[in-house]
């Protein structure tokens, strides 16, 4: 479980999170909705220790997050974060080097693990391609593969469908389903209601740094109230074969 207790955080003098009490149950897909600037990305970054709160506590697996280097290194092996923009995440020249970067940096030398993840994302034939030559969708797959190569307990996804076409969105839906099948708990921040409701077990709405709604679903009236887009109920799961 990931949870927060009275979480407060400021950027400079501007409050971004204002007393957030949040809970993501292990084994469920938790979706955090909110318009741009609501604080969704900031909240996600607290879950793997990229941000430290001004006050309040983050708990992962029932234990409070500690901010010394050793504790953060352990936390980030357990809690993977996929950034909205894959260019913010890709750090190595080639596809294979980037996917294996996290495990190698953690002292894990398991070539079979890397081969398996590359295959899962249809990247096995592109291992030597330069990352700066990839399309946006290909870069997204590399960033997803790099996080999964760490075999985390939780995966945080920040606006995972941003900039993707229908096929790309369906790929993300299948990825979320594969996480839960593997016993990995996804927590997703998005303002795309159609995608979010397709995958969510639990819905949270963050509005101006405060949790304003929690439930199992979201009505069209509430979506419009919060300024959320793409309220579409057509299934984005695998298209008919």
C-alpha positions in Angstrom: 0.0 0.0 0.0 1.0 3.6 -0.7 -0.5 6.2 1.6 0.1 9.8 2.8 -0.8 11.5 6.0 -1.5 15.2 5.9 1.0 15.9 3.2 2.0 19.5 2.5 4.4 20.7 -0.2 5.3 24.1 -1.7 7.2 25.1 -4.8 8.9 28.3 -3.5 6.1 30.1 -1.7 3.3 28.5 -3.7 1.4 25.7 -2.0 1.1 22.7 -4.3 -0.2 19.9 -1.9 -2.3 21.1 1.0 -3.0 18.3 3.6 -3.3 15.4 1.2 -4.5 12.1 2.7 -4.2 9.5 0.0 -4.3 5.7 -0.2 -3.5 3.2 -3.0 -4.3 -0.4 -2.1 -1.9 -3.1 -3.1 -3.2 -5.0 -6.0 -5.6 -2.3 -7.2 -5.3 0.2 -10.0 -5.6 3.7 -8.5 -6.1 6.6 -10.8 -5.5 10.2 -9.8 -7.5 12.6 -11.9 -6.9 16.3 -12.0 -6.6 19.2 -14.5 -3.1 20.5 -15.4 -1.5 22.1 -12.4 -3.7 20.3 -9.8 -0.6 18.7 -8.2 -0.8 15.2 -9.6 2.8 14.9 -10.8 4.1 16.4 -7.6 2.1 13.9 -5.6 3.5 10.9 -7.6 7.1 12.2 -7.1 6.6 11.9 -3.3 5.8 8.2 -3.6 9.3 7.3 -4.8 11.1 10.0 -2.8 12.0 12.4 -5.7 10.3 15.1 -3.6 10.4 15.4 0.2 7.3 16.9 1.9 7.4 20.1 3.9 5.3 18.3 6.5 3.3 15.1 6.7 4.4 11.5 5.9 4.5 9.1 3.0 4.1 5.4 3.7 5.1 2.6 1.4 4.2 -0.9 2.4 3.3 0.4 5.8 6.7 2.0 6.5 7.4 5.7 6.5 9.6 6.9 3.7 13.1 7.9 4.9 15.3 10.4 2.9 18.8 9.2 3.5 20.6 8.0 0.3 20.5 4.3 1.2 16.8 4.3 2.0 15.9 6.3 -1.2 17.9 3.8 -3.3 16.0 0.9 -1.8 12.7 2.8 -2.3 13.3 3.5 -5.9 13.9 -0.2 -6.6 10.5 -0.9 -5.1 8.6 2.1 -6.6 9.2 2.8 -10.3 8.2 6.1 -11.9 7.4 6.5 -15.6 7.7 10.2 -16.5 5.2 11.8 -18.9 8.0 12.7 -21.3 10.3 9.8 -22.0 13.1 12.2 -22.9 13.2 13.0 -19.2 13.8 9.4 -18.4 16.0 7.9 -21.2 19.6 8.3 -20.1 21.7 5.9 -22.3 22.6 6.0 -26.0 21.0 2.8 -27.2 17.8 0.9 -26.4 19.4 -2.0 -24.7 21.8 0.2 -22.7 18.9 2.3 -21.4 16.7 -0.7 -20.4 19.6 -2.3 -18.5 20.8 1.0 -17.0 18.7 0.7 -13.8 19.5 -2.9 -13.0 23.2 -2.4 -13.7 23.3 0.7 -11.6 21.8 -1.3 -8.8 24.4 -4.0 -9.2 22.1 -6.5 -10.8 23.6 -8.5 -13.7 20.8 -10.6 -15.1 20.9 -10.7 -18.9 17.9 -13.0 -19.1 15.8 -10.3 -17.3 16.8 -7.7 -19.8 16.1 -10.0 -22.8 12.6 -10.8 -21.3 11.7 -7.2 -20.9 12.9 -6.2 -24.3 10.8 -9.0 -25.8 7.7 -8.0 -23.8 7.9 -4.5 -25.4 8.8 -5.7 -28.9 12.2 -4.1 -28.6 14.4 -7.2 -29.1 15.2 -6.3 -32.7 16.0 -2.7 -31.8 18.6 -3.2 -29.1 21.3 -1.2 -30.9 19.2 1.6 -32.1 20.1 5.0 -30.9 17.4 6.3 -28.6 17.5 9.8 -30.1 16.3 8.2 -33.4 13.2 6.6 -31.9 9.6 7.9 -32.4 7.7 9.2 -29.4 5.8 5.9 -29.1 9.0 3.9 -29.3 10.6 6.0 -26.6 7.6 5.5 -24.4 8.1 1.7 -24.8 11.7 2.0 -23.9 10.9 4.0 -20.7 8.3 1.5 -19.7 10.7 -1.4 -20.3 13.4 0.3 -18.2 11.1 0.7 -15.2 9.8 -2.9 -15.5 13.4 -4.2 -15.7 13.8 -3.2 -12.1 11.0 -5.6 -11.1 9.3 -3.1 -8.8 6.4 -3.6 -6.4 4.7 -0.4 -7.6 4.7 1.5 -10.9 3.8 5.2 -11.0 2.6 6.4 -14.4 2.5 10.2 -15.1 0.1 11.1 -17.9 0.9 7.8 -19.7 -1.4 8.4 -22.7 -0.2 12.0 -23.4 0.7 12.4 -27.1 -0.2 8.8 -28.0 -2.7 7.8 -30.8 -5.3 5.1 -30.3 -2.9 2.2 -30.8 -0.5 3.7 -28.3 -3.3 4.2 -25.7 -4.3 0.6 -26.1 -0.7 -0.4 -25.5 -0.7 1.5 -22.2 -4.0 -0.2 -21.2 -2.5 -3.6 -21.9 0.6 -2.6 -20.0 -1.4 -1.7 -16.9 -3.3 -5.0 -17.2 0.0 -6.9 -17.4 1.2 -5.1 -14.2 -1.7 -6.3 -12.1 -1.4 -9.8 -13.6 2.2 -9.8 -12.4 1.3 -8.6 -8.9 2.6 -5.1 -9.4 0.5 -2.2 -8.2 0.0 0.7 -10.6 -0.8 4.3 -9.5 -1.7 6.6 -12.4 -1.9 10.3 -12.7 -4.0 11.6 -15.7 -6.6 14.0 -16.9 -7.7 11.6 -19.6 -11.0 10.3 -18.2 -11.6 7.8 -21.0 -8.3 6.0 -20.3 -8.5 6.3 -16.6 -11.9 4.8 -16.2 -11.0 2.0 -18.5 -8.3 0.8 -16.1 -9.2 2.1 -12.6 -10.4 0.2 -9.6 -10.3 3.3 -7.5 -10.6 7.0 -8.5 -9.2 10.0 -6.7 -9.6 13.6 -7.9 -7.0 16.2 -6.9 -8.1 19.8 -7.2 -5.8 22.7 -6.3 -3.6 20.4 -4.1 -6.5 18.9 -2.2 -8.2 15.6 -2.6 -11.7 16.6 -3.5 -13.3 13.2 -4.4 -12.7 9.5 -4.0 -14.7 6.6 -5.3 -14.9 3.7 -7.7 -15.8 5.7 -10.7 -16.5 9.2 -11.9 -19.7 10.6 -13.5 -19.7 12.8 -16.5 -21.0 15.7 -14.4 -18.1 15.4 -12.0 -15.6 15.1 -14.9 -17.0 18.4 -16.4 -16.9 20.0 -13.0 -13.2 19.3 -12.7 -12.4 20.3 -16.2 -11.3 16.8 -17.3 -11.2 15.8 -20.9 -12.0 12.9 -23.2 -15.0 11.5 -21.3 -15.3 8.4 -23.6 -16.6 5.0 -22.4 -15.7 3.0 -25.4 -13.3 0.2 -24.4 -9.6 0.9 -25.1 -8.6 -2.6 -24.4 -7.3 -4.9 -27.1 -9.3 -4.3 -30.4 -11.2 -7.2 -31.9 -8.9 -9.6 -33.7 
